Amino acid sequence: MSYRTLSNLTQIALFDGLTTALMGIPSSFAGWNFGPGSMWAMPPGSPNAVLA
């Protein structure tokens, strides 16, 4: 994994993109919280994660 340093010295990981099929699978988003009260949701039939 490579990283990019932002001007405020925060490092963010640079990832290769996900395929369309992987975008619709919650387990593709390691570390994301899709539970009740979380910021993210994966509505049934949705092709990708959305802000809740």
Backbone torsions as a table, in degrees:
resi	resn	phi	psi	omega
1	MET	NA	139.2	176.9
2	SER	-107.1	163.7	-177.6
3	TYR	-130.5	154.0	173.7
4	ARG	-121.5	135.1	177.4
5	THR	-95.8	125.0	178.3
6	LEU	-82.2	169.3	-177.1
7	SER	-61.1	-25.1	179.2
8	ASN	-91.7	16.0	177.0
9	LEU	68.4	15.6	174.0
10	THR	-85.9	132.9	178.7
11	GLN	-95.7	137.1	174.1
12	ILE	-122.3	144.5	179.4
13	ALA	-78.1	142.1	175.4
14	LEU	-104.5	122.7	-176.7
15	PHE	-117.1	155.6	167.5
16	ASP	-73.3	151.0	-179.1
17	GLY	-69.0	161.7	175.6
18	LEU	-92.5	151.6	174.3
19	THR	-71.9	165.4	177.9
20	THR	-58.3	-42.5	179.8
21	ALA	-62.2	-43.2	-179.7
22	LEU	-68.3	-27.8	179.2
23	MET	-63.4	-23.5	-179.2
24	GLY	-92.5	7.0	-178.6
25	ILE	-113.8	113.6	-177.4
26	PRO	-53.3	-35.1	-178.3
27	SER	-67.1	-12.3	175.5
28	SER	-70.9	-16.4	-176.1
29	PHE	-105.8	67.4	-179.2
30	ALA	-55.8	130.1	178.0
31	GLY	87.7	-5.8	178.2
32	TRP	-87.0	142.8	180.0
33	ASN	-101.8	115.4	177.2
34	PHE	-105.4	11.6	-176.6
35	GLY	-75.9	176.0	178.2
36	PRO	-56.2	135.3	178.3
37	GLY	77.2	7.8	-178.9
38	SER	-85.5	173.5	-179.7
39	MET	-78.7	-24.8	-173.5
40	TRP	-112.2	149.8	176.9
41	ALA	-137.1	152.2	173.9
42	MET	-127.4	82.8	-177.9
43	PRO	-59.2	145.1	177.7
44	PRO	-54.4	131.1	178.9
45	GLY	81.4	-2.9	-179.7
46	SER	-74.7	141.4	178.7
47	PRO	-80.3	-5.2	-178.8
48	ASN	-163.1	168.1	176.6
49	ALA	-70.5	148.5	-179.8
50	VAL	-134.8	156.4	172.7
51	LEU	-69.0	135.1	-178.2
52	ALA	-78.1	NA	NA
